[in-house]
Amino acid sequence: MAYRFFPMTQHQAEEIARHWHYDGEYSFYDIEADREDLEEFLDPEQRGENYYVVTSGEELAGFFSYHPVDSQTVDIGLGMKPSLTGGGRGRKFVDAGLNFAIKSFNPIRITLSVAAFNERAIKVYEKAGFVRGEPYMQVTNGSSYEFLNMSCMLKWEPENE
């Protein structure tokens, strides 16, 4: 399954925000679950040029956001279409997003944050080369939740001695 990346349009942002709903505890990731996330996602100025949709054939398969932190680090966010989750497609999806980041930003390190309860995603990220960082608490979706920072080193840089 080949994935292709395109800048997110307003129509696609609205489709994802309004129609993508995850089952059970994963409804935590519904864009509409957090007012601030929804506002950023739907506002073209706040989204800027950081959001990309991912297609597989003609189907909208997911999205990635890329936020350069500094000249060496890119922080990513991602979402896979709910009907495609849990079926063993996550690793290829994440790998495609990492490859796009490498081609577009040439980072040394990629970071992401994930809800600590989401072991399914954490396992996919670890298989893709990410390592768990420190947990932290974040206010979102009307409460405070534990998240993990994760990072993936793409290039080794020797430390200055």
OpenMM code with the backbone's topology and positions (N, CA, C; nanometers):
from openmm import Vec3, app, unit

residues = "MET ALA TYR ARG PHE PHE PRO MET THR GLN HIS GLN ALA GLU GLU ILE ALA ARG HIS TRP HIS TYR ASP GLY GLU TYR SER PHE TYR ASP ILE GLU ALA ASP ARG GLU ASP LEU GLU GLU PHE LEU ASP PRO GLU GLN ARG GLY GLU ASN TYR TYR VAL VAL THR SER GLY GLU GLU LEU ALA GLY PHE PHE SER TYR HIS PRO VAL ASP SER GLN THR VAL ASP ILE GLY LEU GLY MET LYS PRO SER LEU THR GLY GLY GLY ARG GLY ARG LYS PHE VAL ASP ALA GLY LEU ASN PHE ALA ILE LYS SER PHE ASN PRO ILE ARG ILE THR LEU SER VAL ALA ALA PHE ASN GLU ARG ALA ILE LYS VAL TYR GLU LYS ALA GLY PHE VAL ARG GLY GLU PRO TYR MET GLN VAL THR ASN GLY SER SER TYR GLU PHE LEU ASN MET SER CYS MET LEU LYS TRP GLU PRO GLU ASN GLU".split()
positions = [
    Vec3(0.0845, -0.1177, 0.0000),
    Vec3(0.0000, 0.0000, 0.0000),
    Vec3(0.0890, 0.1241, 0.0000),
    Vec3(0.0859, 0.2012, -0.1068),
    Vec3(0.1658, 0.3229, -0.1175),
    Vec3(0.0859, 0.4413, -0.0625),
    Vec3(0.1523, 0.5200, 0.0191),
    Vec3(0.0905, 0.6395, 0.0752),
    Vec3(0.1455, 0.7617, 0.0035),
    Vec3(0.0564, 0.8577, -0.0211),
    Vec3(0.0949, 0.9836, -0.0831),
    Vec3(0.0531, 1.0978, 0.0080),
    Vec3(0.1336, 1.2031, 0.0109),
    Vec3(0.1118, 1.3171, 0.0997),
    Vec3(0.0767, 1.4412, 0.0183),
    Vec3(-0.0248, 1.5150, 0.0677),
    Vec3(-0.0684, 1.6383, 0.0033),
    Vec3(-0.1009, 1.7401, 0.1121),
    Vec3(-0.0758, 1.8692, 0.0867),
    Vec3(-0.1174, 1.9702, 0.1843),
    Vec3(-0.2677, 1.9564, 0.2125),
    Vec3(-0.3039, 1.9685, 0.3387),
    Vec3(-0.4438, 1.9531, 0.3791),
    Vec3(-0.5261, 2.0726, 0.3322),
    Vec3(-0.6412, 2.0438, 0.2719),
    Vec3(-0.7341, 2.1491, 0.2319),
    Vec3(-0.8334, 2.1748, 0.3453),
    Vec3(-0.9047, 2.2845, 0.3353),
    Vec3(-1.0070, 2.3159, 0.4349),
    Vec3(-1.1164, 2.2091, 0.4351),
    Vec3(-1.1566, 2.1676, 0.3166),
    Vec3(-1.2602, 2.0643, 0.3062),
    Vec3(-1.2154, 1.9360, 0.3763),
    Vec3(-1.0914, 1.8952, 0.3565),
    Vec3(-1.0408, 1.7734, 0.4208),
    Vec3(-1.0330, 1.7896, 0.5723),
    Vec3(-0.9907, 1.9066, 0.6193),
    Vec3(-0.9852, 1.9320, 0.7634),
    Vec3(-1.1246, 1.9193, 0.8246),
    Vec3(-1.2238, 1.9759, 0.7579),
    Vec3(-1.3612, 1.9692, 0.8083),
    Vec3(-1.4134, 1.8262, 0.8061),
    Vec3(-1.3825, 1.7517, 0.7008),
    Vec3(-1.4260, 1.6116, 0.6924),
    Vec3(-1.3675, 1.5299, 0.8076),
    Vec3(-1.2384, 1.5444, 0.8318),
    Vec3(-1.1728, 1.4697, 0.9389),
    Vec3(-1.2296, 1.5091, 1.0743),
    Vec3(-1.2389, 1.6391, 1.1000),
    Vec3(-1.2855, 1.6866, 1.2302),
    Vec3(-1.4295, 1.6452, 1.2599),
    Vec3(-1.5130, 1.6480, 1.1599),
    Vec3(-1.6561, 1.6245, 1.1837),
    Vec3(-1.6981, 1.4772, 1.1703),
    Vec3(-1.6228, 1.3986, 1.0932),
    Vec3(-1.6703, 1.2636, 1.0625),
    Vec3(-1.5816, 1.1502, 1.1117),
    Vec3(-1.4603, 1.1796, 1.1548),
    Vec3(-1.3742, 1.0721, 1.2035),
    Vec3(-1.3947, 1.0555, 1.3529),
    Vec3(-1.4556, 0.9451, 1.3903),
    Vec3(-1.4820, 0.9162, 1.5315),
    Vec3(-1.4313, 0.7769, 1.5636),
    Vec3(-1.3497, 0.7694, 1.6684),
    Vec3(-1.2871, 0.6439, 1.7088),
    Vec3(-1.3718, 0.5741, 1.8138),
    Vec3(-1.3592, 0.4413, 1.8209),
    Vec3(-1.4369, 0.3604, 1.9137),
    Vec3(-1.3746, 0.3571, 2.0531),
    Vec3(-1.4624, 0.3405, 2.1526),
    Vec3(-1.4191, 0.3171, 2.2897),
    Vec3(-1.3257, 0.4240, 2.3433),
    Vec3(-1.2220, 0.3783, 2.4155),
    Vec3(-1.1294, 0.4725, 2.4779),
    Vec3(-1.0557, 0.5577, 2.3755),
    Vec3(-1.0494, 0.5116, 2.2508),
    Vec3(-0.9793, 0.5870, 2.1480),
    Vec3(-1.0570, 0.7094, 2.1016),
    Vec3(-1.1831, 0.7247, 2.1455),
    Vec3(-1.2594, 0.8462, 2.1141),
    Vec3(-1.1893, 0.9690, 2.1728),
    Vec3(-1.0972, 0.9441, 2.2640),
    Vec3(-1.0098, 1.0484, 2.3170),
    Vec3(-0.9438, 1.1263, 2.2028),
    Vec3(-0.9176, 1.0590, 2.0901),
    Vec3(-0.8482, 1.1198, 1.9770),
    Vec3(-0.9401, 1.1871, 1.8760),
    Vec3(-1.0693, 1.1865, 1.8981),
    Vec3(-1.1596, 1.2611, 1.8097),
    Vec3(-1.1182, 1.4082, 1.8131),
    Vec3(-1.1028, 1.4699, 1.6975),
    Vec3(-1.0611, 1.6102, 1.6912),
    Vec3(-1.1601, 1.6977, 1.7678),
    Vec3(-1.2867, 1.6643, 1.7628),
    Vec3(-1.3896, 1.7436, 1.8299),
    Vec3(-1.3849, 1.7302, 1.9821),
    Vec3(-1.3042, 1.6379, 2.0352),
    Vec3(-1.3003, 1.6135, 2.1793),
    Vec3(-1.2359, 1.7286, 2.2559),
    Vec3(-1.1546, 1.8094, 2.1901),
    Vec3(-1.0881, 1.9214, 2.2568),
    Vec3(-1.1094, 2.0477, 2.1745),
    Vec3(-1.1679, 2.1469, 2.2374),
    Vec3(-1.2043, 2.2702, 2.1673),
    Vec3(-1.0833, 2.3388, 2.1029),
    Vec3(-0.9714, 2.3479, 2.1757),
    Vec3(-0.8529, 2.4134, 2.1214),
    Vec3(-0.7966, 2.3370, 2.0012),
    Vec3(-0.7920, 2.2044, 2.0116),
    Vec3(-0.7447, 2.1235, 1.8993),
    Vec3(-0.8339, 2.1432, 1.7775),
    Vec3(-0.9646, 2.1448, 1.8016),
    Vec3(-1.0607, 2.1629, 1.6924),
    Vec3(-1.0417, 2.2983, 1.6250),
    Vec3(-1.0259, 2.4034, 1.7060),
    Vec3(-1.0071, 2.5373, 1.6499),
    Vec3(-0.8813, 2.5441, 1.5645),
    Vec3(-0.7698, 2.4870, 1.6136),
    Vec3(-0.6455, 2.4876, 1.5362),
    Vec3(-0.6621, 2.4083, 1.4075),
    Vec3(-0.7242, 2.2929, 1.4180),
    Vec3(-0.7399, 2.2045, 1.3028),
    Vec3(-0.8247, 2.2683, 1.1934),
    Vec3(-0.9283, 2.3418, 1.2329),
    Vec3(-1.0205, 2.3996, 1.1356),
    Vec3(-0.9807, 2.5387, 1.0864),
    Vec3(-0.8868, 2.6037, 1.1538),
    Vec3(-0.8456, 2.7385, 1.1148),
    Vec3(-0.7243, 2.7306, 1.0217),
    Vec3(-0.7420, 2.7689, 0.8948),
    Vec3(-0.6306, 2.7607, 0.7988),
    Vec3(-0.5058, 2.8365, 0.8442),
    Vec3(-0.5244, 2.9502, 0.9130),
    Vec3(-0.4079, 3.0262, 0.9589),
    Vec3(-0.3317, 2.9508, 1.0668),
    Vec3(-0.4029, 2.8903, 1.1615),
    Vec3(-0.3361, 2.8144, 1.2673),
    Vec3(-0.2751, 2.6848, 1.2134),
    Vec3(-0.3428, 2.6216, 1.1207),
    Vec3(-0.2897, 2.4991, 1.0584),
    Vec3(-0.1644, 2.5308, 0.9787),
    Vec3(-0.1671, 2.6462, 0.9127),
    Vec3(-0.0538, 2.6876, 0.8319),
    Vec3(-0.0202, 2.5838, 0.7265),
    Vec3(0.1070, 2.5664, 0.7030),
    Vec3(0.1541, 2.4700, 0.6040),
    Vec3(0.2067, 2.3441, 0.6719),
    Vec3(0.1610, 2.3194, 0.7943),
    Vec3(0.2137, 2.2087, 0.8743),
    Vec3(0.1351, 2.0791, 0.8625),
    Vec3(0.0168, 2.0821, 0.8023),
    Vec3(-0.0705, 1.9644, 0.8000),
    Vec3(-0.0796, 1.9051, 0.6594),
    Vec3(-0.0696, 1.7731, 0.6542),
    Vec3(-0.0769, 1.7003, 0.5288),
    Vec3(-0.1747, 1.5849, 0.5423),
    Vec3(-0.2531, 1.5634, 0.4385),
    Vec3(-0.3358, 1.4435, 0.4347),
    Vec3(-0.2551, 1.3336, 0.3682),
    Vec3(-0.2896, 1.2116, 0.4031),
    Vec3(-0.2228, 1.0942, 0.3482),
    Vec3(-0.3295, 1.0127, 0.2760),
    Vec3(-0.3014, 0.9802, 0.1506),
    Vec3(-0.3965, 0.9001, 0.0746),
    Vec3(-0.3347, 0.7654, 0.0392),
    Vec3(-0.4227, 0.6706, 0.0193),
    Vec3(-0.3853, 0.5389, -0.0316),
    Vec3(-0.4812, 0.5120, -0.1463),
    Vec3(-0.4294, 0.5168, -0.2678),
    Vec3(-0.5189, 0.5136, -0.3830),
    Vec3(-0.6017, 0.6404, -0.3807),
    Vec3(-0.7311, 0.6257, -0.3878),
    Vec3(-0.8208, 0.7417, -0.3833),
    Vec3(-0.8711, 0.7691, -0.2419),
    Vec3(-0.8389, 0.6807, -0.1472),
    Vec3(-0.8930, 0.6910, -0.0114),
    Vec3(-0.8071, 0.7799, 0.0773),
    Vec3(-0.8739, 0.8657, 0.1546),
    Vec3(-0.8086, 0.9452, 0.2572),
    Vec3(-0.7779, 0.8510, 0.3730),
    Vec3(-0.6481, 0.8273, 0.3984),
    Vec3(-0.6076, 0.7287, 0.4988),
    Vec3(-0.5686, 0.7905, 0.6316),
    Vec3(-0.5316, 0.9175, 0.6321),
    Vec3(-0.4898, 0.9799, 0.7574),
    Vec3(-0.4305, 1.1161, 0.7335),
    Vec3(-0.3643, 1.1659, 0.8377),
    Vec3(-0.2984, 1.2960, 0.8283),
    Vec3(-0.1756, 1.2975, 0.9182),
    Vec3(-0.0847, 1.3862, 0.8860),
    Vec3(0.0324, 1.4145, 0.9686),
    Vec3(0.0457, 1.5644, 0.9820),
    Vec3(0.0947, 1.6086, 1.0969),
    Vec3(0.1373, 1.7477, 1.1130),
    Vec3(0.2854, 1.7456, 1.1455),
    Vec3(0.3564, 1.8431, 1.0933),
    Vec3(0.5007, 1.8542, 1.1112),
    Vec3(0.5324, 1.9931, 1.1648),
    Vec3(0.5942, 1.9976, 1.2815),
    Vec3(0.6274, 2.1249, 1.3446),
    Vec3(0.7769, 2.1274, 1.3756),
    Vec3(0.8564, 2.1982, 1.2929),
    Vec3(0.9987, 2.2089, 1.3243),
    Vec3(1.0171, 2.2755, 1.4605),
    Vec3(1.0957, 2.2111, 1.5465),
    Vec3(1.1246, 2.2630, 1.6802),
    Vec3(1.2501, 2.3495, 1.6736),
    Vec3(1.3498, 2.3008, 1.6021),
    Vec3(1.4738, 2.3725, 1.5775),
    Vec3(1.5312, 2.3172, 1.4471),
    Vec3(1.6552, 2.3499, 1.4166),
    Vec3(1.7119, 2.3079, 1.2887),
    Vec3(1.7345, 2.1580, 1.2784),
    Vec3(1.7257, 2.0857, 1.3907),
    Vec3(1.7537, 1.9424, 1.3900),
    Vec3(1.6354, 1.8550, 1.4287),
    Vec3(1.5285, 1.9149, 1.4798),
    Vec3(1.4183, 1.8380, 1.5362),
    Vec3(1.2844, 1.8784, 1.4756),
    Vec3(1.2043, 1.7775, 1.4422),
    Vec3(1.0668, 1.7990, 1.3961),
    Vec3(0.9747, 1.7205, 1.4888),
    Vec3(0.8717, 1.7880, 1.5384),
    Vec3(0.7701, 1.7229, 1.6204),
    Vec3(0.6525, 1.6890, 1.5293),
    Vec3(0.6040, 1.5663, 1.5388),
    Vec3(0.4939, 1.5247, 1.4518),
    Vec3(0.3687, 1.4936, 1.5329),
    Vec3(0.2565, 1.5067, 1.4663),
    Vec3(0.1280, 1.4597, 1.5148),
    Vec3(0.0675, 1.3792, 1.4014),
    Vec3(-0.0191, 1.2872, 1.4316),
    Vec3(-0.0753, 1.2049, 1.3252),
    Vec3(-0.2093, 1.1470, 1.3665),
    Vec3(-0.2834, 1.1087, 1.2662),
    Vec3(-0.4097, 1.0406, 1.2861),
    Vec3(-0.4391, 0.9525, 1.1666),
    Vec3(-0.4813, 0.8322, 1.1950),
    Vec3(-0.5185, 0.7391, 1.0887),
    Vec3(-0.6708, 0.7294, 1.0876),
    Vec3(-0.7279, 0.7180, 0.9698),
    Vec3(-0.8724, 0.7063, 0.9555),
    Vec3(-0.9234, 0.5938, 1.0477),
    Vec3(-1.0258, 0.6209, 1.1277),
    Vec3(-1.0717, 0.5217, 1.2254),
    Vec3(-1.0968, 0.3824, 1.1689),
    Vec3(-1.1535, 0.3727, 1.0500),
    Vec3(-1.1833, 0.2407, 0.9930),
    Vec3(-1.0571, 0.1638, 0.9537),
    Vec3(-0.9413, 0.2301, 0.9537),
    Vec3(-0.8163, 0.1641, 0.9164),
    Vec3(-0.7305, 0.1259, 1.0371),
    Vec3(-0.7709, 0.1704, 1.1565),
    Vec3(-0.6899, 0.1425, 1.2752),
    Vec3(-0.7120, 0.0005, 1.3258),
    Vec3(-0.6116, -0.0495, 1.3973),
    Vec3(-0.6218, -0.1810, 1.4602),
    Vec3(-0.6080, -0.2983, 1.3657),
    Vec3(-0.5698, -0.2750, 1.2418),
    Vec3(-0.5610, -0.3835, 1.1443),
    Vec3(-0.4196, -0.4127, 1.0967),
    Vec3(-0.3195, -0.3672, 1.1721),
    Vec3(-0.1820, -0.3951, 1.1349),
    Vec3(-0.1233, -0.3014, 1.0307),
    Vec3(-0.1883, -0.1888, 1.0054),
    Vec3(-0.1390, -0.0943, 0.9042),
    Vec3(-0.0550, 0.0183, 0.9643),
    Vec3(-0.0520, 0.0278, 1.0955),
    Vec3(0.0105, 0.1410, 1.1631),
    Vec3(0.1570, 0.1600, 1.1331),
    Vec3(0.2325, 0.0512, 1.1315),
    Vec3(0.3770, 0.0636, 1.1111),
    Vec3(0.4084, 0.1232, 0.9743),
    Vec3(0.3439, 0.0751, 0.8689),
    Vec3(0.3696, 0.1298, 0.7350),
    Vec3(0.3265, 0.2762, 0.7261),
    Vec3(0.2180, 0.3086, 0.7937),
    Vec3(0.1688, 0.4462, 0.7956),
    Vec3(0.2702, 0.5379, 0.8642),
    Vec3(0.3185, 0.4966, 0.9806),
    Vec3(0.4174, 0.5761, 1.0539),
    Vec3(0.5467, 0.5863, 0.9737),
    Vec3(0.5927, 0.4758, 0.9160),
    Vec3(0.7140, 0.4792, 0.8343),
    Vec3(0.7003, 0.5772, 0.7178),
    Vec3(0.5837, 0.5801, 0.6549),
    Vec3(0.5613, 0.6745, 0.5447),
    Vec3(0.5719, 0.8180, 0.5955),
    Vec3(0.5153, 0.8443, 0.7120),
    Vec3(0.5242, 0.9786, 0.7704),
    Vec3(0.6656, 1.0176, 0.8059),
    Vec3(0.7438, 0.9226, 0.8554),
    Vec3(0.8843, 0.9501, 0.8873),
    Vec3(0.9631, 0.9775, 0.7599),
    Vec3(0.9396, 0.8977, 0.6566),
    Vec3(1.0089, 0.9193, 0.5294),
    Vec3(0.9760, 1.0563, 0.4706),
    Vec3(0.8499, 1.0976, 0.4827),
    Vec3(0.8118, 1.2295, 0.4342),
    Vec3(0.8840, 1.3387, 0.5136),
    Vec3(0.8945, 1.3211, 0.6452),
    Vec3(0.9651, 1.4182, 0.7294),
    Vec3(1.1115, 1.4280, 0.6891),
    Vec3(1.1730, 1.3137, 0.6644),
    Vec3(1.3152, 1.3119, 0.6265),
    Vec3(1.3353, 1.3860, 0.4947),
    Vec3(1.2511, 1.3593, 0.3960),
    Vec3(1.2638, 1.4245, 0.2652),
    Vec3(1.2336, 1.5742, 0.2726),
    Vec3(1.1378, 1.6112, 0.3560),
    Vec3(1.0919, 1.7497, 0.3602),
    Vec3(1.1714, 1.8388, 0.4544),
    Vec3(1.2197, 1.7826, 0.5663),
    Vec3(1.2811, 1.8654, 0.6700),
    Vec3(1.4253, 1.8271, 0.7038),
    Vec3(1.4689, 1.7088, 0.6628),
    Vec3(1.6042, 1.6597, 0.6901),
    Vec3(1.6420, 1.6702, 0.8382),
    Vec3(1.5546, 1.6216, 0.9275),
    Vec3(1.5860, 1.6316, 1.0702),
    Vec3(1.6842, 1.5238, 1.1158),
    Vec3(1.7438, 1.5482, 1.2300),
    Vec3(1.8262, 1.4478, 1.2963),
    Vec3(1.7381, 1.3689, 1.3934),
    Vec3(1.6350, 1.4354, 1.4442),
    Vec3(1.5497, 1.3755, 1.5468),
    Vec3(1.4041, 1.4096, 1.5176),
    Vec3(1.3154, 1.3121, 1.5418),
    Vec3(1.1714, 1.3342, 1.5315),
    Vec3(1.1103, 1.3008, 1.6671),
    Vec3(1.0214, 1.3867, 1.7129),
    Vec3(0.9545, 1.3648, 1.8412),
    Vec3(0.8039, 1.3590, 1.8193),
    Vec3(0.7366, 1.2996, 1.9160),
    Vec3(0.5908, 1.2982, 1.9188),
    Vec3(0.5453, 1.2786, 2.0620),
    Vec3(0.4179, 1.3042, 2.0860),
    Vec3(0.3557, 1.2799, 2.2155),
    Vec3(0.2384, 1.1867, 2.1946),
    Vec3(0.2171, 1.0974, 2.2920),
    Vec3(0.1086, 1.0005, 2.2820),
    Vec3(0.0483, 0.9817, 2.4205),
    Vec3(-0.0828, 0.9646, 2.4252),
    Vec3(-0.1491, 0.9376, 2.5524),
    Vec3(-0.0935, 0.8070, 2.6096),
    Vec3(-0.0594, 0.8084, 2.7368),
    Vec3(0.0062, 0.6937, 2.8009),
    Vec3(-0.0779, 0.5666, 2.7957),
    Vec3(-0.2096, 0.5792, 2.7913),
    Vec3(-0.2943, 0.4595, 2.7862),
    Vec3(-0.2881, 0.3889, 2.6513),
    Vec3(-0.2396, 0.4570, 2.5476),
    Vec3(-0.2471, 0.4050, 2.4116),
    Vec3(-0.1292, 0.3124, 2.3793),
    Vec3(-0.1269, 0.1980, 2.4452),
    Vec3(-0.0188, 0.1014, 2.4254),
    Vec3(-0.0114, 0.0513, 2.2813),
    Vec3(-0.1251, 0.0435, 2.2155),
    Vec3(-0.1275, -0.0004, 2.0752),
    Vec3(-0.0408, 0.0918, 1.9898),
    Vec3(-0.0588, 0.2228, 2.0041),
    Vec3(0.0213, 0.3191, 1.9278),
    Vec3(0.1661, 0.3189, 1.9752),
    Vec3(0.1884, 0.3111, 2.1051),
    Vec3(0.3244, 0.3132, 2.1589),
    Vec3(0.4057, 0.1970, 2.1012),
    Vec3(0.3452, 0.0803, 2.0902),
    Vec3(0.4158, -0.0353, 2.0320),
    Vec3(0.4517, -0.0096, 1.8861),
    Vec3(0.3618, 0.0515, 1.8099),
    Vec3(0.3906, 0.0841, 1.6698),
    Vec3(0.5070, 0.1827, 1.6637),
    Vec3(0.5043, 0.2858, 1.7469),
    Vec3(0.6102, 0.3855, 1.7458),
    Vec3(0.7446, 0.3229, 1.7837),
    Vec3(0.7441, 0.2343, 1.8820),
    Vec3(0.8690, 0.1679, 1.9211),
    Vec3(0.9238, 0.0820, 1.8069),
    Vec3(0.8372, 0.0122, 1.7358),
    Vec3(0.8822, -0.0681, 1.6213),
    Vec3(0.9394, 0.0199, 1.5107),
    Vec3(0.8930, 0.1448, 1.5030),
    Vec3(0.9424, 0.2393, 1.4023),
    Vec3(1.0712, 0.3085, 1.4472),
    Vec3(1.1163, 0.2797, 1.5695),
    Vec3(1.2428, 0.3353, 1.6165),
    Vec3(1.2334, 0.4402, 1.7249),
    Vec3(1.1140, 0.4705, 1.7707),
    Vec3(1.0981, 0.5691, 1.8776),
    Vec3(1.1280, 0.5042, 2.0128),
    Vec3(1.1772, 0.5858, 2.1056),
    Vec3(1.1991, 0.5405, 2.2424),
    Vec3(1.1130, 0.6253, 2.3356),
    Vec3(1.0695, 0.5608, 2.4433),
    Vec3(0.9858, 0.6298, 2.5421),
    Vec3(1.0679, 0.7323, 2.6184),
    Vec3(1.0054, 0.8468, 2.6396),
    Vec3(1.0659, 0.9501, 2.7223),
    Vec3(0.9893, 0.9605, 2.8528),
    Vec3(1.0031, 1.0718, 2.9153),
    Vec3(0.9381, 1.0944, 3.0441),
    Vec3(0.7883, 1.1190, 3.0276),
    Vec3(0.7100, 1.0612, 3.1173),
    Vec3(0.5669, 1.0930, 3.1152),
    Vec3(0.5438, 1.2342, 3.1694),
    Vec3(0.4345, 1.2944, 3.1268),
    Vec3(0.3972, 1.4257, 3.1770),
    Vec3(0.2456, 1.4370, 3.1741),
    Vec3(0.1928, 1.5307, 3.2480),
    Vec3(0.0495, 1.5540, 3.2518),
    Vec3(0.0163, 1.6705, 3.1589),
    Vec3(-0.0952, 1.6561, 3.0861),
    Vec3(-0.1392, 1.7612, 2.9945),
    Vec3(-0.2891, 1.7804, 3.0090),
    Vec3(-0.3299, 1.9045, 3.0136),
    Vec3(-0.4720, 1.9365, 3.0178),
    Vec3(-0.5247, 1.9326, 2.8751),
    Vec3(-0.6238, 1.8485, 2.8507),
    Vec3(-0.6881, 1.8358, 2.7201),
    Vec3(-0.8222, 1.7656, 2.7391),
    Vec3(-0.9103, 1.7797, 2.6468),
    Vec3(-1.0403, 1.7115, 2.6491),
    Vec3(-1.1137, 1.7320, 2.7819),
    Vec3(-1.0951, 1.8483, 2.8442),
    Vec3(-1.1677, 1.8819, 2.9654),
    Vec3(-1.1118, 1.8230, 3.0928),
    Vec3(-0.9934, 1.7648, 3.0910),
    Vec3(-0.9337, 1.7083, 3.2112),
    Vec3(-0.7818, 1.7056, 3.1948),
    Vec3(-0.7141, 1.6378, 3.2860),
    Vec3(-0.5689, 1.6246, 3.2797),
    Vec3(-0.5347, 1.4778, 3.2569),
    Vec3(-0.4489, 1.4510, 3.1583),
    Vec3(-0.4152, 1.3136, 3.1200),
    Vec3(-0.2642, 1.2962, 3.1139),
    Vec3(-0.2210, 1.1720, 3.1362),
    Vec3(-0.0795, 1.1408, 3.1257),
    Vec3(-0.0430, 1.1123, 2.9800),
    Vec3(0.0661, 1.1733, 2.9363),
    Vec3(0.1208, 1.1540, 2.8025),
    Vec3(0.2658, 1.1107, 2.8140),
    Vec3(0.3170, 1.0553, 2.7056),
    Vec3(0.4585, 1.0220, 2.6948),
    Vec3(0.5193, 1.1009, 2.5803),
    Vec3(0.6377, 1.1563, 2.6037),
    Vec3(0.7181, 1.2078, 2.4935),
    Vec3(0.7925, 1.0887, 2.4362),
    Vec3(0.8027, 1.0809, 2.3058),
    Vec3(0.8812, 0.9765, 2.2405),
    Vec3(0.9692, 1.0436, 2.1358),
    Vec3(1.0860, 0.9861, 2.1115),
    Vec3(1.1751, 1.0440, 2.0123),
    Vec3(1.2453, 0.9353, 1.9326),
    Vec3(1.2836, 0.9732, 1.8124),
    Vec3(1.3510, 0.8829, 1.7196),
    Vec3(1.4714, 0.9576, 1.6619),
    Vec3(1.5908, 0.9042, 1.6842),
    Vec3(1.7119, 0.9632, 1.6282),
    Vec3(1.7321, 0.9065, 1.4876),
    Vec3(1.7464, 0.9935, 1.3907),
    Vec3(1.7626, 0.9510, 1.2527),
    Vec3(1.9084, 0.9505, 1.2090),
    Vec3(1.9875, 1.0364, 1.2712),
    Vec3(2.1293, 1.0464, 1.2392),
    Vec3(2.2044, 1.0584, 1.3707),
    Vec3(2.3214, 1.0025, 1.3729),
    Vec3(2.4033, 1.0147, 1.4925),
    Vec3(2.4966, 1.1325, 1.4774),
    Vec3(2.4987, 1.2177, 1.5755),
    Vec3(2.5879, 1.3316, 1.5744),
    Vec3(2.6819, 1.3180, 1.6941),
    Vec3(2.8133, 1.3114, 1.6715),
    Vec3(2.9056, 1.3018, 1.7851),
    Vec3(2.9001, 1.4291, 1.8688),
    Vec3(2.9101, 1.4116, 1.9997),
    Vec3(2.9085, 1.5270, 2.0890),
    Vec3(3.0428, 1.5971, 2.0813),
    Vec3(3.0390, 1.7280, 2.0943),
    Vec3(3.1653, 1.8040, 2.1005),
    Vec3(3.2311, 1.7760, 2.2338),
    Vec3(3.3599, 1.7509, 2.2281),
    Vec3(3.4295, 1.7189, 2.3529),
    Vec3(3.5085, 1.8381, 2.4008),
] * unit.nanometer
topology = app.Topology()
chain = topology.addChain("A")
for resn in residues:
    res = topology.addResidue(resn, chain)
    for name in ("N", "CA", "C"):
        topology.addAtom(name, app.Element.getBySymbol(name[0]), res)
